[in-house]
């Protein structure tokens, strides 16, 4: 399939797909005229990249895992596992920070609500 069809099937813009190639996240075959060609495996790869990006991973970090996705070996699997554990720890820390910020906001909301309710009673 050509880039337009991959874009339509994945919901990812052609520009983003070209960016993924520039970053080494996606590799296409080329026709004799230089057009990009993709197969069904690329649809799955784009979905995986999108999932990682949505989780807050950088394209650089995702690129570190690509060799394990394309040609898995024991060493590559170990490297990818290290990267994934680092990302999991980063996400857990971010979630903890967000939960603390939400709790602080909830306290401020309660203080503000109580103030308004008490002021209305006066």
Buried (B, 14 or more C-beta within 10 A) or exposed (E): BEBEEBBEBBEBEBEBBBBBBEBBBBEBEEEEEEEBBBEEEBBEBBBBBBEBBEEEBEBEBBBBBBBBBEEEEEEBEEBBEEBBEEBEEBEEEEEEEEEEEEEEEEEEEEEEEEEEEEEEEE
